[in-house]
Amino acid sequence: MLEDKTLSPEQADAERQDIQNDVKTYLDALPPAERQAAANRLQADARSWEDGAHASIATRNADADSV
Protein backbone atom coordinates (compact mmCIF):
# COMPACT_ATOMS: atom_id res chain seq x y z
CA MET A 1 0.00 0.00 0.00
CA LEU A 2 1.23 3.46 -0.85
CA GLU A 3 1.80 5.78 2.07
CA ASP A 4 -0.02 9.13 1.98
CA LYS A 5 1.86 11.69 4.05
CA THR A 6 -1.14 14.02 4.34
CA LEU A 7 -3.63 11.60 5.89
CA SER A 8 -3.49 9.39 8.91
CA PRO A 9 -3.87 5.67 8.15
CA GLU A 10 -7.41 5.83 9.51
CA GLN A 11 -8.28 8.81 7.30
CA ALA A 12 -6.79 7.11 4.24
CA ASP A 13 -8.79 3.95 4.94
CA ALA A 14 -11.98 5.96 5.40
CA GLU A 15 -11.35 7.85 2.16
CA ARG A 16 -10.80 4.61 0.24
CA GLN A 17 -13.96 3.11 1.74
CA ASP A 18 -16.04 6.17 0.79
CA ILE A 19 -14.78 6.06 -2.79
CA GLN A 20 -15.26 2.30 -2.95
CA ASN A 21 -18.86 2.66 -1.79
CA ASP A 22 -19.54 5.37 -4.40
CA VAL A 23 -18.01 3.33 -7.21
CA LYS A 24 -19.89 0.20 -6.14
CA THR A 25 -23.17 2.15 -6.10
CA TYR A 26 -22.43 3.43 -9.61
CA LEU A 27 -21.51 -0.01 -10.95
CA ASP A 28 -24.47 -1.73 -9.28
CA ALA A 29 -26.84 0.78 -10.90
CA LEU A 30 -25.69 -0.26 -14.37
CA PRO A 31 -27.13 -3.20 -16.25
CA PRO A 32 -24.99 -6.27 -15.48
CA ALA A 33 -23.76 -6.49 -19.06
CA GLU A 34 -22.26 -2.97 -18.82
CA ARG A 35 -20.58 -3.24 -15.42
CA GLN A 36 -17.27 -4.78 -16.46
CA ALA A 37 -16.68 -2.26 -19.25
CA ALA A 38 -17.49 0.62 -16.88
CA ALA A 39 -15.17 -0.80 -14.21
CA ASN A 40 -12.39 -1.17 -16.77
CA ARG A 41 -12.82 2.47 -17.85
CA LEU A 42 -12.70 3.66 -14.24
CA GLN A 43 -9.59 1.63 -13.52
CA ALA A 44 -7.84 2.90 -16.66
CA ASP A 45 -8.68 6.48 -15.67
CA ALA A 46 -7.48 5.93 -12.10
CA ARG A 47 -4.05 4.81 -13.32
CA SER A 48 -3.50 8.20 -14.95
CA TRP A 49 -4.24 10.25 -11.81
CA GLU A 50 -1.08 11.60 -10.22
CA ASP A 51 -2.52 11.41 -6.71
CA GLY A 52 -5.07 8.69 -7.29
CA ALA A 53 -3.68 5.85 -5.22
CA HIS A 54 -6.69 5.79 -2.88
CA ALA A 55 -9.16 6.06 -5.74
CA SER A 56 -7.38 3.39 -7.74
CA ILE A 57 -7.47 0.94 -4.82
CA ALA A 58 -11.10 1.77 -4.09
CA THR A 59 -12.07 1.34 -7.74
CA ARG A 60 -10.42 -2.10 -7.93
CA ASN A 61 -12.14 -3.17 -4.72
CA ALA A 62 -15.55 -1.93 -5.86
CA ASP A 63 -15.11 -3.72 -9.17
CA ALA A 64 -14.38 -6.95 -7.36
CA ASP A 65 -17.51 -6.44 -5.23
CA SER A 66 -19.82 -5.61 -8.16
CA VAL A 67 -18.81 -7.89 -11.00
N, C-alpha and C positions, 0 to 999 in steps of 0.2 A: 504494500500500500504506500502511495506517495504521502509524504509528510507536508502538511499545509502549515506554514509558520504563522498564519494570521488567525487560525481557529484552534480552539482546544480540541482534543480528540473527541470529546462529547459533542461539541458544536459541529465538527466535521461529520460525525456519524448522523446527527440529527438532520443536517443539510442533505446528505446523501439519501436518507430515508424519505424526506419530503419530496425530493426530486423523483425518487423511485416510485412513490405513491402517485405522483402526478403523471408520470409516463405510463404506469400500469393502467390508470384510469383512462388515459387517451387510447392506449392499445386495446383495452377491453371494450371500448365503445365502438371500435371498428368491426366490420364483418370479419369473421375468422379468416377468410381467404385473403384479406388485405393486411393482416397483422404482421406477418413476417416481413413483408416488403417495407412496411412503415418502420418496424424496428430496425431493419438494416439501414434505412435512410438516417434514422436518428443516430445510430452508432457511427455511421460514416461521418456525419456532421460533428459529432462529439470528438472524434479524433483530430479534427482541425482546430479545435478551440485551444488557445494558448493556456488558459487557466481552467480547463474543463475536466480535470481529473475526477472531481466528485460527480459531475454530471455524467461522465463516461461510465463510471462504475455503476451509478444508479440506473442508467439506461440499460446496461447489460443485465443487471439484476431484474429489472422490470420485464425485459424481454423474456428472460428465463421463466418468470412467473406467469406470463400471459400467453405464451405460444405453446 
